[in-house]
Amino acid sequence: MNEYVKKDLKYIWHPCGQMKDYEDLNPIVIEKGEGVWLYDIDGNKYLDCISSWWTNTLGHSNKRINEAIKKQIDSIEHVIFANFSSKPAIELAEKLVNITPEKLTKVFFSDNGSSAVEIALKMSFHYNMQKGNTKKKRFVTLSDAYHGETLGALSVCDIDQFNMIYKPLLLDTIRVEGPDCYRCKYDCIRDNCSAECFESMENCIMKNHEEISAIIVEPMVQGAAGMKIYSPVYLRKLRELCDKYEIHLIADEIAMGFGRTGEMFACNHAQISPDFMCLSKGISAGYMPMSVVMTTDEIYDCFYGDYSERKSFLHSHTYSGNAIGCAIALENLKIFEEDNIVENSREKGQLIRKLTLEKSKTSKHVGEVRSIGMITAIEIVKDKWTKEGYPWHMRVGYEIYRIALKKGLLLRPIGNVLYFIPPFIISKEEIKFMINTCFQSIEEYFIESKL
Ligand SMILES: *Cc1c(COP(=O)(O)O)cnc(C)c1O
């Protein structure tokens, strides 16, 4: 066994999994990245079709971003963000205000997605306390939602594996049955969906609006739920009722922001402006931990005053507004603009969808192919008619992932859902390799396991 692997196993506790797995499937030590490819210390290469947990936008070791970092490092790497600021932070804030929905005018910096969610929840609650809405102290979340894993963020998650054990520590959140287009209980026409499933949200709001501070959603796509895509009509209805009942709408665009859905921000599909927008992951091109919460003048103004009034938002993260992170984000956005990344991604997304659909036709195991923008997901089912899936403990996705790794493809399935969310710079040839390898892995798994 390689020395690095030995030491990794000895010293490191990896995220989101069972360490026992690592003894069988050893940690893969990556030495180099280039474009969509990752190279390990044994000379194997892997196509990173999940953008290293949905972060990488323009490929690994992107020349322009590398240059921007080098340039920034020679001036200022980081400076305390209280009372101090930096050119890249200021330029980035201006840029973000210009490209996000119109009501978002203020930028609060942080350093990871969960923190951004915490900030939005705290700001919403604090706003209501200041306004004398002392009953408004609960949050609403959708079934299968994912918003991060610190305690506040976990409180608005609805993924049992992540939060079941911690329930005694979590906030008293209201959970609403959300959209589920693949297993829709309403007779919706897919391409002309009127989001009848909004009914449960409407009932919840009617019943609880006096107590609700904010509703948090992942606009258009519930990523960690298995790339569950839903209608923009749902978001428009939600915006309308939030306005009517003075409830904040928090758009968690941590995963879907920066072009993944074929629009710069997922909210753009519904043409809505949320009260808070959380951004992270793709913001810094997959290079640095970084996040922001964007909000409105109305909320900002409510916090403006003197200390004695308890108006100040006393929340900070040490690395807020890190200058290198901001320089990266700025260069990332510059490339997005100059190379028309979002517009050009639509055609690539269509190609991924088309090829995946073609392949899935001959597969007995694919229940649904769903896609939006650069995201395409494949749900493996036991029975196409009943849409019954394989139970979690069989780890069908994980086994397919292991087969794909040997063939040079890095998938990271969620349960029975395999998905592609590659860096935008992926080529046609690479797209073909990605899809062919994925389907070969699926078929091989089912032949070997005799399922
Ligand atoms: C990844 C993610 C988060 C959490 O971000 P971290 O940086 O991992 O804390 C929150 N919400 C959504 C939608 C995400 O995809």
Ligand as a Chemical Component Dictionary entry (heavy atoms), coordinates in Angstrom:
data_LIG
# 
_chem_comp.id                   LIG 
_chem_comp.type                 NON-POLYMER 
_chem_comp.pdbx_formal_charge   0 
_chem_comp.three_letter_code    LIG 
# 
loop_
_chem_comp_atom.comp_id 
_chem_comp_atom.atom_id 
_chem_comp_atom.alt_atom_id 
_chem_comp_atom.type_symbol 
_chem_comp_atom.charge 
_chem_comp_atom.model_Cartn_x 
_chem_comp_atom.model_Cartn_y 
_chem_comp_atom.model_Cartn_z 
_chem_comp_atom.pdbx_ordinal 
LIG C1 C1 C 0 -23.693 22.088 -0.499 1  
LIG C2 C2 C 0 -24.958 22.744 -0.104 2  
LIG C3 C3 C 0 -25.090 23.391 1.138  3  
LIG C4 C4 C 0 -24.005 23.382 2.183  4  
LIG O1 O1 O 0 -22.825 23.969 1.793  5  
LIG P1 P1 P 0 -21.466 23.589 2.584  6  
LIG O2 O2 O 0 -20.448 24.481 1.986  7  
LIG O3 O3 O 0 -21.216 22.131 2.315  8  
LIG O4 O4 O 0 -21.701 23.857 4.020  9  
LIG C5 C5 C 0 -26.292 24.021 1.403  10 
LIG N1 N1 N 0 -27.302 24.016 0.508  11 
LIG C6 C6 C 0 -27.205 23.417 -0.679 12 
LIG C7 C7 C 0 -28.351 23.468 -1.624 13 
LIG C8 C8 C 0 -26.043 22.731 -1.020 14 
LIG O5 O5 O 0 -25.956 22.088 -2.187 15 
# 
loop_
_chem_comp_bond.comp_id 
_chem_comp_bond.atom_id_1 
_chem_comp_bond.atom_id_2 
_chem_comp_bond.value_order 
_chem_comp_bond.pdbx_ordinal 
LIG C1 C2 SING 1  
LIG C2 C3 SING 2  
LIG C2 C8 DOUB 3  
LIG C3 C4 SING 4  
LIG C3 C5 DOUB 5  
LIG C4 O1 SING 6  
LIG O1 P1 SING 7  
LIG P1 O2 DOUB 8  
LIG P1 O3 SING 9  
LIG P1 O4 SING 10 
LIG C5 N1 SING 11 
LIG N1 C6 DOUB 12 
LIG C6 C7 SING 13 
LIG C6 C8 SING 14 
LIG C8 O5 SING 15 
# 
